[in-house]
Amino acid sequence: MKTQFFAYMTGILLAATCAAALAASPFVGSRGEPHGVLYLNVNQTAKQIWPVKIWAVDGELTNRSNQGVLWVKPGDYTFLIKLGAVNLADVPGLSRRASYGQEQHELKLSVEAGQAYYIGAKFAASGHWQPTVWKTEPAKY
């Protein structure tokens, strides 16, 4: 009897924990929910804008760093951004052995439902980069 009660209580606790985690997550799993879309891996090397990864949202690490498109609930967020797959030798003015891409940066963004945000890294002449929203448009999905 104690084993069944323990299993029942464990199940309730696990369900409550999962529900709380989903409610706290800024990401949506269905396009039926209101959301904005973040595009991270659009190749814009001709404009000297490079792909990035979202490493954390509002100080919480995310497991979405390998995704190029993210659906995010509307709201104000602080994203921790790292460079994506960039061959630094392709960035004009940087040496092959540059370690400029190792740092991470914060990007504050107010996400609106139905809006798409294209985010990338823009290098300065000094070789250091900053995240930038280089394009916004109505979301396609």
ABEGO torsion letter per residue (X at the ends): XAAAAAAAAAAAAAAAAAAAAAAABABBABAABBBBBBBAABBAAAAGBBBBBBABBGGBBBAAAABABBBBBBEBBBBBBBBBBBBAAABBGBBAABAAAABBBBBBBBBBBGBBBBBBBBBBAAGBBBBBBABBBBBAX
